[in-house]
Amino acid sequence: MKRMTYLPRIAQIAIAAGVLSAVSLPSAFAQQPVDDAEARNQENWRETIARTAAPAEGCFHTSYPSLTWNKAECTIAPNIPYIPRKGRGLSQTVGDGNDYAAEVTSGVISETIGSFPTDSGVKTEKGLLGANDYSLQLNSNFMNTAACDGASNPSECLDWEQFVYSSGYEEAFMQYWLINWNNRCPSGWYSYSNDCYTNSSAVGTPKEAIGKLKSLKLSGTAVKGGIDTLVFTVGTEAYSTTGQDSVVDLATAWTESEFNIIGDGDGSAATFNTGSSVTVKVAVTNGTKNVPTCAADSGTTGETNNLNLGTCSGTGGAKPYIEFTESN
């Protein structure tokens, strides 16, 4: 399914102080290798733009080295459910509950950034739509907020928010869930068993091959009474879309974040070649420098991959995070 793509800018004349050192950009007409310094500059840019709020509601795009979002056309997200877990951590490979989540011990999360610092042996990946079909999902914990008030039994209802990049559908968007709703779904929501789900506006993105894994980054932010923002970056390009936080009140109850590369919806799997190994980093912001907990069996999505979880460790400081490996 082809979506619009964007042409990167040839050059930008300025960038915020401290993000990039002064370096010459390569000619638009010459393919030159990226040296170590330039690679670090691009990674610093991806980290910074992932934390740069959109100027308003809507969809946006920008190119390295700019930190200014430019208005982009929004698209309609695919009517595909990225389903909640059913296995409760019983599977052997990643997903359907069997995953680590970064859990904060106080306060609530306002921002999470997921990335893949290293990988080795990754050559191919296949999903429902063929080669290089997968999703990046950054998922909240299951919550019980005011959004559940219309459920048949509000105390049994759970709400949930996902930040999704779909390679197969070439879009990035947020998907919201009302689990155990057991009632007529609200206007604009789709029915899934006893649950309901809906999407934010989507921003068109490229279909990225699995070889780009180390340059992929997905971030989600939540603002109480304001807007939630998704930012997807790859290489020298960044894409963003927004939605009202009041849809499921994420900013009031976000205490865990799961991030991984898994199947592209409908409970599907992302299948990697044998010998693949990936490092996953989940950085959280909750107003403290405390070390996040590696919460085991705390994945919330029903999609999976064919990798096995390794060990997980947490690190505190200015940008607290957890990091773990998965391989086959």
Long-range contacts (C-beta under 8 A, 24 or more apart in sequence): 1-78, 1-168, 1-169, 1-170, 2-170, 3-75, 3-169, 3-170, 3-171, 3-204, 3-205, 4-73, 4-75, 4-204, 5-204, 5-206, 6-61, 6-63, 6-72, 6-204, 6-237, 8-63, 8-64, 8-236, 8-237, 9-63, 9-66, 12-63, 12-64, 12-65, 12-66, 15-45, 15-65, 15-66, 15-67, 16-48, 16-67, 19-44, 19-45, 19-48, 19-65, 19-67, 20-44, 20-45, 20-65, 25-65, 41-65, 42-215, 42-235, 42-236, 45-236, 46-215, 46-217, 46-233, 46-238, 47-113, 47-217, 49-231, 49-233, 49-238, 50-113, 50-217, 50-219, 50-231, 50-233, 50-238, 51-111, 51-113, 51-219, 51-221, 52-231, 53-221, 53-229, 54-227, 54-229, 54-240, 54-242, 56-242, 57-227, 57-242, 57-243, 57-244, 58-201, 58-241, 58-242, 59-201, 59-202, 59-203, 59-239, 59-240, 59-241, 59-242, 60-203, 60-239, 60-240, 60-241, 61-203, 61-237, 61-238, 61-239, 61-240, 62-237, 62-238, 63-236, 63-237, 63-238, 64-235, 64-236, 64-237, 69-240, 72-203, 72-204, 72-239, 73-204, 74-201, 74-202, 74-203, 74-241, 75-171, 75-201, 75-202, 75-203, 75-204, 76-201, 76-202, 77-171, 77-173, 77-175, 77-199, 77-200, 77-201, 77-202, 78-166, 78-169, 78-171, 78-202, 78-265, 79-190, 79-199, 80-166, 80-169, 80-264, 80-265, 80-266, 81-175, 81-190, 81-192, 81-197, 81-265, 81-266, 82-135, 82-137, 82-162, 82-164, 82-175, 82-265, 82-301, 82-302, 82-303, 83-192, 83-265, 83-266, 83-267, 83-301, 83-302, 83-303, 84-142, 84-160, 84-177, 84-179, 84-195, 84-300, 84-301, 84-302, 85-299, 85-300, 85-301, 85-302, 86-267, 86-302, 87-302, 88-297, 89-296, 89-297, 89-298, 89-299, 91-304, 92-308, 93-304, 93-305, 93-306, 93-307, 93-308, 93-328, 94-260, 94-262, 94-299, 94-304, 94-305, 94-306, 94-307, 94-308, 94-309, 94-326, 95-260, 95-262, 95-263, 95-269, 95-299, 95-301, 95-302, 95-303, 95-304, 95-305, 96-267, 96-299, 96-301, 96-302, 96-303, 96-304, 97-297, 97-298, 97-299, 97-300, 98-297, 98-299, 98-309, 99-258, 99-260, 99-297, 99-298, 99-299, 99-301, 99-309, 100-258, 100-280, 100-282, 100-294, 100-295, 100-296, 100-298, 100-299, 100-309, 100-312, 100-322, 100-324, 101-141, 101-256, 101-257, 101-258, 101-282, 101-295, 101-298, 101-299, 101-300, 102-256, 102-257, 102-259, 102-282, 102-283, 102-284, 102-292, 102-293, 102-294, 102-295, 102-314, 102-321, 102-322, 103-255, 103-256, 103-292, 103-293, 103-294, 103-295, 103-298, 104-255, 104-256, 104-284, 104-286, 104-288, 104-290, 104-292, 104-293, 105-290, 105-292, 105-293, 106-286, 106-288, 106-290, 107-286, 107-287, 107-288, 108-251, 108-252, 108-253, 108-254, 108-255, 108-286, 109-222, 109-254, 109-255, 109-256, 109-257, 109-284, 109-285, 109-286, 110-221, 110-222, 110-223, 110-251, 110-254, 110-285, 110-286, 110-287, 111-219, 111-220, 111-221, 111-222, 111-284, 111-285, 112-138, 112-219, 112-220, 112-257, 112-259, 112-282, 112-283, 112-284, 112-285, 113-217, 113-218, 113-219, 113-282, 113-283, 114-138, 114-217, 114-218, 114-219, 114-257, 114-259, 114-260, 114-280, 114-281, 114-282, 114-283, 115-216, 115-217, 115-218, 115-280, 115-281, 115-283, 116-213, 116-214, 116-216, 116-261, 116-278, 116-279, 116-280, 116-281, 117-214, 117-279, 117-281, 117-323, 118-214, 118-278, 118-279, 119-213, 119-214, 119-276, 119-277, 119-278, 119-279, 120-276, 120-277, 121-273, 121-275, 121-276, 121-277, 122-210, 122-211, 122-213, 122-272, 122-273, 122-276, 122-277, 122-278, 123-210, 123-273, 123-275, 123-276, 124-210, 124-272, 124-273, 125-210, 125-270, 125-271, 125-272, 125-273, 126-270, 126-271, 127-167, 127-168, 127-263, 127-264, 127-268, 127-269, 127-270, 127-271, 128-168, 128-263, 128-264, 128-265, 128-266, 128-268, 129-168, 129-264, 130-168, 132-167, 132-207, 132-208, 132-209, 132-210, 133-167, 133-168, 133-264, 133-270, 134-167, 134-168, 134-210, 134-261, 134-262, 134-263, 134-264, 134-270, 134-305, 135-164, 135-165, 135-166, 135-167, 135-168, 135-261, 135-262, 135-263, 135-264, 135-265, 135-270, 135-303, 136-164, 136-165, 136-216, 136-218, 136-232, 136-259, 136-260, 136-261, 137-162, 137-163, 137-164, 137-258, 137-259, 137-260, 137-262, 137-301, 137-303, 138-162, 138-163, 138-164, 138-218, 138-219, 138-220, 138-257, 138-258, 138-259, 139-163, 139-257, 139-258, 139-259, 139-299, 139-300, 139-301, 140-250, 140-254, 140-256, 140-257, 140-300, 141-253, 141-254, 141-255, 141-256, 141-257, 141-298, 141-300, 142-179, 142-300, 143-248, 143-249, 143-250, 143-252, 143-253, 143-254, 144-253, 145-248, 145-249, 145-252, 145-253, 146-249, 146-252, 147-178, 147-246, 147-247, 147-248, 147-249, 148-178, 148-181, 150-181, 150-183, 150-186, 151-178, 151-180, 151-181, 151-182, 151-183, 152-181, 152-182, 152-183, 153-180, 153-182, 156-180, 156-182, 157-181, 159-248, 159-249, 160-248, 160-300, 161-220, 161-222, 161-228, 161-247, 161-248, 161-250, 161-254, 162-301, 163-218, 163-219, 163-220, 163-230, 164-230, 165-205, 165-216, 165-218, 165-232, 166-264, 166-265, 167-207, 167-208, 167-264, 168-207, 168-264, 169-264, 170-204, 170-205, 170-206, 170-207, 171-202, 171-203, 171-204, 171-205, 172-202, 172-203, 172-205, 172-218, 172-230, 172-232, 172-239, 172-241, 173-199, 173-200, 173-201, 173-202, 173-203, 173-230, 173-241, 174-199, 174-200, 174-220, 174-228, 174-230, 174-241, 174-243, 175-199, 175-200, 176-200, 176-243, 176-247, 176-248, 177-248, 178-248, 198-247, 200-228, 200-230, 200-241, 200-242, 200-243, 200-247, 201-241, 201-242, 201-243, 202-241, 203-230, 203-232, 203-239, 203-240, 203-241, 204-239, 205-232, 205-234, 205-239, 206-234, 206-237, 208-234, 210-272, 213-261, 213-278, 218-259, 220-257, 222-250, 222-251, 222-254, 223-251, 224-249, 224-251, 224-252, 225-251, 226-251, 256-295, 256-298, 257-282, 257-284, 258-282, 258-298, 258-299, 258-300, 258-301, 260-299, 260-301, 260-305, 260-326, 261-305, 262-301, 262-303, 262-304, 262-305, 263-303, 263-304, 263-305, 264-303, 265-303, 267-302, 267-303, 267-304, 268-303, 268-304, 269-303, 269-304, 269-305, 269-306, 270-303, 270-304, 270-305, 270-306, 271-305, 271-306, 272-305, 272-306, 272-307, 272-328, 274-328, 275-328, 276-307, 276-327, 276-328, 277-325, 277-326, 277-327, 278-307, 278-325, 278-326, 278-327, 279-323, 279-324, 279-325, 280-323, 280-324, 280-325, 280-326, 281-321, 281-322, 281-323, 282-321, 282-322, 282-323, 283-319, 283-320, 283-321, 284-320, 284-321, 285-319, 285-320, 286-320, 288-320, 289-316, 289-317, 289-318, 289-320, 290-316, 290-320, 291-315, 291-316, 291-320, 292-316, 292-320, 292-321, 292-322, 293-322, 294-322, 294-324
